[in-house]
């Protein structure tokens, strides 16, 4: 009897051990074979040509929206302060009074000090490798370039945190919170690469290897503290990824309308947004514009023109005469998973005129007649020798359509009465002036004759 109990107990123990090994095997396959984690840290396959996998979080963060720890380039531990004075591979050397010189001890191609011509961090100086273990490393500049070349990158907020949403060719995505070191948040997303800055620019001093590449075509003094988003190159089956890192739908398509009604101070554009295949919502739309000498962001010159999909029109205002501008349609999209992203249409370039600025309206509309009135808002110093109105049954009439010079004109005002119109018909009309600068038009307005 005791022997039988002992055998049953041993069989039960063996069964439990087998179950433990089976669960461990399944877990290993789930984490390694399917490629969700490496050394306990999650990564995502974005479908990049190189096969590089990107971590879902920064070093020191537990969720994608956290900033995590900060590191000087080539250092593997975070600090409370970041400066050249406490940088690991810098040594103070005073050649002249009050003129300290940069003296680098490692990763140096042109500065004073130890010139070793090393351009990529070694594993012992790689924050990702040291903190997350074998297989992880900081991305190179080439890998950042690949990320932005093959993925769609959008301004976005995830669970209320501003950052960059990067959607890969296979619709998997990562989120990089906007982070500019320990002292500035929510501005831009700056992340270390493992590559030394090796391109001498127009405005760089001779000791440009004191800098290192960050994401995008930018560089930073390597003593500054920035976040690190690790990468790895494991082979995996992407079908095992958590659904939270697969974008829930295709992005809506957006286009920018051609610019029309261009004057010295204003123009018309807009865009068109197509529906997409998921439960997303266009919560804001419009256009933004900027000159060649301005940066596209932050978008201070922009319009807000409602919400939803479909066509929309936008007025571009407060422009300068004879100036080149770029205009681009945008839409703010609310997606599932608490993600709000901004998408853009293509840029369209236009040049403002140097022609007088006009406005017009209509009154006394009957079945066959109407009165047009116009104001010369700004003659821009031009001597106007003719003014009047043009109208048509199609949009944007010109002086080549029906046209009549003004019946009455004062210095900044003119008007005319028009007859022989068709009852119950919608007409388009514009005021015009002629000067040495050319023919100027107002924005197109409409009216409908009575039945």
LINKA-V659572 format. One record per residue. N is the residue number from 1. SS is DSSP state (hx for helix, st for strand, lp for the rest). D_CENTER is the distance of its C-alpha to the mean C-alpha in whole Angstrom. Layout:
((N	SS	D_CENTER) (N	SS	D_CENTER))
//
This chain:
((1	lp	76) (2	hx	75) (3	hx	74) (4	hx	72) (5	hx	70) (6	hx	69) (7	hx	68) (8	hx	66) (9	hx	64) (10	hx	63) (11	hx	62) (12	hx	60) (13	hx	58) (14	hx	58) (15	hx	56) (16	hx	54) (17	hx	53) (18	hx	52) (19	hx	50) (20	hx	48) (21	hx	48) (22	hx	46) (23	hx	44) (24	hx	43) (25	hx	43) (26	hx	40) (27	hx	38) (28	hx	38) (29	hx	37) (30	hx	34) (31	hx	33) (32	hx	34) (33	hx	34) (34	lp	31) (35	lp	29) (36	lp	28) (37	st	29) (38	st	30) (39	lp	32) (40	lp	31) (41	st	27) (42	st	25) (43	st	23) (44	st	21) (45	st	22) (46	lp	18) (47	lp	20) (48	lp	20) (49	lp	22) (50	lp	24) (51	lp	24) (52	lp	23) (53	st	22) (54	st	20) (55	st	21) (56	lp	20) (57	lp	20) (58	lp	20) (59	lp	24) (60	lp	26) (61	lp	24) (62	lp	25) (63	lp	22) (64	lp	18) (65	lp	17) (66	lp	20) (67	lp	19) (68	lp	22) (69	lp	25) (70	lp	24) (71	st	25) (72	lp	26) (73	lp	26) (74	lp	29) (75	lp	30) (76	lp	30) (77	lp	31) (78	lp	29) (79	lp	31) (80	lp	31) (81	lp	30) (82	lp	29) (83	lp	30) (84	hx	32) (85	hx	35) (86	hx	35) (87	lp	33) (88	lp	35) (89	lp	35) (90	st	36) (91	lp	39) (92	lp	40) (93	st	42) (94	st	44) (95	st	45) (96	st	46) (97	lp	46) (98	lp	43) (99	st	41) (100	st	40) (101	st	38) (102	lp	36) (103	st	38) (104	st	36) (105	lp	38) (106	lp	35) (107	lp	33) (108	lp	34) (109	lp	34) (110	lp	35) (111	lp	35) (112	st	39) (113	st	40) (114	lp	40) (115	lp	38) (116	lp	38) (117	lp	35) (118	lp	33) (119	lp	29) (120	st	28) (121	lp	29) (122	lp	32) (123	hx	32) (124	hx	34) (125	hx	32) (126	lp	29) (127	hx	28) (128	hx	27) (129	hx	30) (130	hx	32) (131	hx	31) (132	hx	30) (133	lp	33) (134	lp	33) (135	lp	31) (136	lp	28) (137	st	26) (138	st	23) (139	lp	21) (140	lp	22) (141	hx	19) (142	hx	20) (143	hx	19) (144	hx	15) (145	hx	15) (146	hx	16) (147	hx	14) (148	hx	11) (149	hx	13) (150	hx	15) (151	lp	12) (152	st	9) (153	st	6) (154	st	4) (155	st	4) (156	st	8) (157	st	12) (158	st	14) (159	lp	18) (160	lp	17) (161	st	15) (162	st	12) (163	st	10) (164	st	7) (165	st	9) (166	st	10) (167	st	12) (168	lp	15) (169	lp	17) (170	lp	20) (171	lp	17) (172	st	18) (173	st	15) (174	st	14) (175	st	13) (176	st	12) (177	st	13) (178	lp	12) (179	st	15) (180	lp	16) (181	lp	20) (182	lp	23) (183	lp	23) (184	lp	19) (185	st	17) (186	lp	14) (187	lp	12) (188	lp	10) (189	st	11) (190	lp	14) (191	st	16) (192	st	19) (193	st	20) (194	st	24) (195	st	24) (196	st	26) (197	lp	24) (198	lp	27) (199	lp	25) (200	lp	27) (201	lp	25) (202	lp	26) (203	lp	26) (204	lp	27) (205	lp	30) (206	lp	33) (207	lp	32) (208	hx	28) (209	hx	29) (210	hx	29) (211	st	25) (212	st	23) (213	st	20) (214	st	17) (215	lp	14) (216	lp	12) (217	lp	15) (218	st	16) (219	st	19) (220	st	21) (221	st	24) (222	lp	25) (223	lp	27) (224	lp	24) (225	lp	24) (226	st	20) (227	st	19) (228	lp	20) (229	lp	19) (230	st	22) (231	st	22) (232	st	25) (233	lp	27) (234	lp	29) (235	lp	30) (236	lp	30) (237	lp	30) (238	hx	27) (239	hx	29) (240	hx	29) (241	lp	26) (242	lp	26) (243	hx	24) (244	hx	22) (245	hx	20) (246	st	20) (247	lp	17) (248	lp	20) (249	lp	19) (250	lp	17) (251	lp	14) (252	lp	15) (253	lp	15) (254	st	14) (255	st	15) (256	st	16) (257	lp	19) (258	lp	21) (259	lp	22) (260	st	26) (261	lp	28) (262	lp	27) (263	lp	29) (264	lp	29) (265	lp	27) (266	lp	25) (267	st	24) (268	st	23) (269	st	20) (270	st	19) (271	st	17) (272	st	18) (273	st	17) (274	lp	19) (275	lp	21) (276	lp	20) (277	lp	22) (278	lp	22) (279	lp	22) (280	lp	19) (281	st	19) (282	st	17) (283	st	17) (284	st	15) (285	st	15) (286	st	15) (287	st	14) (288	st	13) (289	st	14) (290	st	15) (291	st	18) (292	lp	18) (293	lp	19) (294	lp	16) (295	lp	12) (296	lp	9) (297	lp	8) (298	lp	10) (299	lp	11) (300	lp	14) (301	lp	16) (302	st	15) (303	lp	17) (304	lp	17) (305	lp	19) (306	lp	21) (307	lp	19) (308	lp	20) (309	lp	20) (310	st	22) (311	st	22) (312	st	21) (313	st	22) (314	st	20) (315	st	22) (316	st	21) (317	lp	23) (318	lp	24) (319	lp	24) (320	lp	26) (321	lp	28) (322	lp	28) (323	lp	25) (324	st	22) (325	st	19) (326	st	16) (327	st	15) (328	st	12) (329	st	12) (330	st	10) (331	st	11) (332	st	11) (333	st	13) (334	st	15) (335	st	16) (336	lp	19) (337	lp	20) (338	lp	18) (339	st	14) (340	st	12) (341	st	9) (342	st	7) (343	st	7) (344	st	8) (345	lp	11) (346	lp	12) (347	lp	13) (348	st	17) (349	st	19) (350	st	22) (351	st	24) (352	lp	26) (353	lp	30) (354	lp	33) (355	lp	35) (356	lp	36) (357	st	34) (358	st	36) (359	st	36) (360	st	38) (361	st	40) (362	st	43) (363	st	46) (364	lp	49) (365	lp	48) (366	lp	51) (367	lp	52) (368	lp	52) (369	lp	51) (370	st	48) (371	st	48) (372	st	45) (373	st	44) (374	st	41) (375	st	40) (376	st	39) (377	st	37) (378	st	37) (379	lp	39) (380	lp	37) (381	lp	40) (382	lp	41) (383	lp	45) (384	lp	44) (385	lp	47) (386	st	47) (387	st	45) (388	st	45) (389	st	43) (390	st	42) (391	st	42) (392	st	41) (393	lp	41) (394	lp	38) (395	lp	34) (396	lp	34) (397	lp	38) (398	lp	39) (399	lp	42) (400	lp	43) (401	lp	43) (402	st	46) (403	st	46) (404	st	48) (405	st	49) (406	lp	49) (407	lp	52) (408	st	51) (409	st	49) (410	lp	49) (411	lp	47) (412	lp	44) (413	st	45) (414	st	46) (415	st	47) (416	st	49) (417	st	50) (418	st	50) (419	lp	52) (420	lp	53) (421	lp	50) (422	lp	50) (423	lp	50) (424	lp	48) (425	lp	45) (426	st	41) (427	st	41) (428	st	38) (429	st	39) (430	st	38) (431	st	39) (432	st	40) (433	st	41) (434	st	42) (435	st	43) (436	lp	43) (437	lp	39) (438	st	39) (439	st	39) (440	st	36) (441	st	35) (442	lp	34) (443	lp	32) (444	lp	33) (445	st	35) (446	st	37) (447	st	41) (448	st	43) (449	lp	47) (450	lp	49) (451	lp	51))
//
